[in-house]
Amino acid sequence: MNATKGPFASLTVWSSAGAAIVSGLSAFGIDLGPDGANQINAIVAGVLATVAIYGRIRASRRIATGV
């Protein structure tokens, strides 16, 4: 795992950011579905977190930090 890639090319970064956004929206009372459908937010956040874990397991290159 010597090659690197930019952070925006990382499935892990994108899905983790998505899960954080969905969780943050839920914390501020913004739901993705109809009124009171908090389950949709939880399901979307869970799926994105699972994709992040899969992306980390599948990773073949490190993410460049720019340092």
Backbone as ProteinMPNN parsed JSONL, in Angstrom:
{"seq_chain_A": "MNATKGPFASLTVWSSAGAAIVSGLSAFGIDLGPDGANQINAIVAGVLATVAIYGRIRASRRIATGV", "coords_chain_A": {"N_chain_A": [[0.852, -1.184, 0.0], [1.676, 1.402, -1.057], [1.137, 3.41, -2.894], [-0.683, 6.505, -3.241], [-3.774, 8.37, -2.897], [-6.034, 11.079, -3.538], [-8.105, 12.648, -1.019], [-10.745, 13.012, -1.921], [-11.14, 10.976, -3.666], [-11.736, 8.808, -2.251], [-13.795, 6.243, -1.173], [-14.375, 5.712, 1.474], [-14.023, 8.215, 2.745], [-16.049, 9.773, 1.498], [-18.437, 8.322, 2.153], [-18.323, 8.354, 4.937], [-18.475, 11.098, 5.416], [-21.04, 11.565, 4.398], [-22.594, 10.033, 6.202], [-22.072, 11.461, 8.546], [-23.224, 13.923, 7.894], [-25.953, 13.236, 7.551], [-26.514, 12.313, 10.138], [-26.014, 14.671, 11.539], [-28.004, 16.366, 10.473], [-30.234, 15.062, 11.481], [-29.817, 15.503, 14.193], [-30.441, 18.176, 14.335], [-33.087, 18.114, 13.913], [-33.972, 17.753, 11.307], [-35.491, 15.786, 9.002], [-35.121, 13.176, 6.563], [-37.229, 11.931, 5.418], [-40.855, 11.608, 5.41], [-42.961, 13.337, 7.863], [-41.821, 12.758, 11.118], [-40.315, 10.523, 10.498], [-37.894, 9.322, 11.582], [-36.596, 6.949, 11.378], [-35.761, 6.627, 8.763], [-33.593, 8.401, 8.532], [-31.851, 7.125, 10.324], [-31.489, 4.656, 9.057], [-30.304, 5.416, 6.606], [-27.932, 6.638, 7.567], [-26.795, 4.4, 8.794], [-26.411, 2.662, 6.591], [-24.585, 4.195, 5.096], [-22.451, 4.263, 6.916], [-21.806, 1.55, 6.941], [-20.951, 1.252, 4.296], [-18.689, 2.859, 4.453], [-17.063, 1.317, 6.146], [-16.747, -0.956, 4.523], [-15.397, 0.275, 2.383], [-13.008, 0.918, 3.644], [-11.976, -1.613, 4.239], [-11.626, -2.634, 1.677], [-9.763, -0.95, 0.613], [-6.896, -0.066, -1.276], [-4.988, 1.786, -1.541], [-3.275, 4.396, 0.202], [-4.577, 7.412, 1.696], [-3.668, 10.55, 0.585], [-2.199, 13.031, 2.578], [-1.214, 15.512, 2.169], [0.899, 16.531, 3.514]], "CA_chain_A": [[0.0, 0.0, 0.0], [2.589, 2.538, -1.151], [0.533, 4.466, -3.693], [-1.646, 7.346, -2.521], [-4.848, 8.993, -3.661], [-6.6, 12.245, -2.87], [-9.222, 12.319, -0.138], [-12.034, 12.996, -2.618], [-11.213, 9.736, -4.435], [-11.905, 7.744, -1.265], [-15.156, 5.837, -0.821], [-14.487, 5.834, 2.926], [-14.2, 9.631, 3.092], [-17.368, 10.215, 1.044], [-19.527, 7.711, 2.914], [-18.24, 8.859, 6.313], [-19.004, 12.464, 5.387], [-22.493, 11.443, 4.236], [-23.167, 9.573, 7.474], [-21.981, 12.58, 9.492], [-24.214, 14.936, 7.495], [-27.294, 12.723, 7.874], [-26.64, 12.325, 11.601], [-26.098, 16.077, 11.947], [-29.346, 16.848, 10.133], [-31.15, 14.462, 12.449], [-29.612, 16.178, 15.478], [-31.104, 19.478, 14.263], [-34.51, 17.898, 13.681], [-34.284, 17.714, 9.884], [-35.662, 14.404, 8.588], [-35.061, 12.949, 5.125], [-38.504, 11.376, 4.972], [-42.058, 12.304, 5.883], [-42.977, 13.745, 9.268], [-41.57, 11.765, 12.148], [-39.667, 9.321, 9.958], [-36.497, 9.287, 12.037], [-36.02, 5.675, 10.982], [-35.092, 6.801, 7.467], [-32.281, 8.986, 8.825], [-31.018, 6.1, 10.956], [-31.161, 3.649, 8.043], [-29.339, 6.017, 5.674], [-26.662, 6.773, 8.278], [-26.263, 3.052, 8.975], [-25.926, 2.175, 5.296], [-23.365, 4.934, 4.771], [-21.388, 3.795, 7.814], [-21.418, 0.231, 6.449], [-20.165, 1.491, 3.08], [-17.387, 3.374, 4.895], [-16.286, 0.167, 6.639], [-16.403, -1.731, 3.334], [-14.368, 1.028, 1.664], [-11.748, 0.81, 4.389], [-11.49, -2.983, 4.075], [-11.287, -2.806, 0.274], [-8.763, 0.048, 0.222], [-5.609, -0.558, -1.752], [-4.056, 2.917, -1.527], [-3.423, 5.335, 1.31], [-5.081, 8.737, 1.357], [-2.611, 11.554, 0.721], [-2.553, 14.053, 3.565], [-0.708, 16.807, 1.716], [2.004, 16.963, 4.39]], "C_chain_A": [[0.893, 1.242, 0.0], [2.002, 3.702, -1.94], [-0.466, 5.257, -2.856], [-2.717, 7.856, -3.479], [-5.356, 10.185, -2.873], [-7.796, 11.858, -2.023], [-10.564, 12.223, -0.858], [-12.192, 11.782, -3.518], [-11.484, 8.545, -3.518], [-13.372, 7.486, -0.953], [-15.387, 6.003, 0.676], [-14.749, 7.275, 3.343], [-15.601, 10.097, 2.71], [-18.5, 9.624, 1.887], [-19.506, 8.141, 4.384], [-18.794, 10.274, 6.406], [-20.53, 12.441, 5.255], [-23.177, 11.013, 5.519], [-23.15, 10.689, 8.512], [-23.022, 13.649, 9.172], [-25.624, 14.484, 7.87], [-27.521, 12.733, 9.388], [-26.768, 13.75, 12.126], [-27.463, 16.676, 11.644], [-30.367, 16.324, 11.133], [-31.04, 15.148, 13.808], [-30.305, 17.537, 15.514], [-32.583, 19.348, 13.902], [-34.92, 17.888, 12.226], [-34.319, 16.251, 9.451], [-35.619, 14.303, 7.07], [-36.387, 12.456, 4.567], [-39.677, 12.199, 5.464], [-41.993, 12.59, 7.386], [-42.76, 12.577, 10.217], [-40.872, 10.508, 11.668], [-38.182, 9.312, 10.307], [-35.812, 7.993, 11.612], [-35.265, 5.805, 9.664], [-33.707, 7.392, 7.68], [-31.34, 7.931, 9.398], [-30.59, 5.044, 9.945], [-30.117, 4.191, 7.078], [-27.974, 6.153, 6.335], [-26.01, 5.407, 8.477], [-25.697, 2.47, 7.69], [-24.628, 2.884, 4.917], [-22.193, 4.519, 5.658], [-20.892, 2.418, 7.378], [-20.577, 0.345, 5.18], [-18.773, 2.014, 3.44], [-16.496, 2.234, 5.391], [-15.843, -0.7, 5.464], [-15.289, -1.037, 2.544], [-13.016, 0.93, 2.338], [-11.141, -0.579, 4.22], [-10.951, -3.194, 2.658], [-10.126, -1.927, -0.168], [-7.449, -0.602, -0.199], [-4.552, 0.545, -1.775], [-4.326, 3.789, -0.31], [-3.979, 6.659, 0.799], [-3.963, 9.741, 1.613], [-3.067, 12.652, 1.666], [-2.061, 15.428, 3.164], [0.438, 17.333, 2.564], [3.285, 16.352, 3.924]], "O_chain_A": [[0.868, 2.033, 0.942], [2.336, 4.858, -1.679], [-1.023, 4.745, -1.885], [-2.576, 7.781, -4.7], [-5.127, 10.281, -1.667], [-8.436, 10.839, -2.286], [-11.428, 11.444, -0.457], [-13.267, 11.572, -4.08], [-11.462, 7.399, -3.967], [-14.099, 8.383, -0.527], [-16.475, 6.393, 1.098], [-15.6, 7.532, 4.195], [-16.274, 10.748, 3.51], [-19.415, 10.342, 2.289], [-20.561, 8.275, 5.004], [-19.497, 10.611, 7.358], [-21.227, 13.206, 5.921], [-24.216, 11.559, 5.888], [-24.105, 10.845, 9.273], [-23.631, 14.216, 10.079], [-26.397, 15.254, 8.438], [-28.593, 13.115, 9.858], [-27.539, 14.008, 13.05], [-28.018, 17.41, 12.462], [-31.253, 17.055, 11.574], [-32.043, 15.349, 14.493], [-30.71, 18.005, 16.579], [-33.251, 20.342, 13.619], [-36.108, 18.003, 11.927], [-33.307, 15.555, 9.521], [-36.029, 15.228, 6.369], [-36.632, 12.559, 3.365], [-39.515, 13.345, 5.882], [-41.083, 12.137, 8.08], [-43.428, 11.547, 10.127], [-40.848, 9.511, 12.39], [-37.326, 9.296, 9.423], [-34.587, 7.945, 11.5], [-34.235, 5.157, 9.475], [-32.742, 6.933, 7.069], [-30.175, 7.851, 9.008], [-29.448, 4.586, 9.974], [-29.147, 3.501, 6.763], [-26.959, 5.818, 5.724], [-24.794, 5.278, 8.34], [-24.63, 1.857, 7.697], [-23.679, 2.243, 4.468], [-21.059, 4.435, 5.185], [-19.694, 2.144, 7.438], [-19.601, -0.385, 5.012], [-17.789, 1.649, 2.797], [-15.304, 2.198, 5.084], [-14.692, -1.131, 5.412], [-14.349, -1.689, 2.089], [-11.988, 0.866, 1.665], [-9.925, -0.711, 4.074], [-9.932, -3.859, 2.471], [-9.563, -2.153, -1.239], [-6.963, -1.544, 0.427], [-3.371, 0.279, -1.999], [-5.462, 3.904, 0.149], [-3.863, 6.981, -0.383], [-3.385, 9.785, 2.699], [-4.191, 13.144, 1.564], [-2.46, 16.421, 3.771], [0.9, 18.455, 2.358], [4.335, 16.587, 4.522]]}, "name": "protein", "num_of_chains": 1, "seq": "MNATKGPFASLTVWSSAGAAIVSGLSAFGIDLGPDGANQINAIVAGVLATVAIYGRIRASRRIATGV"}
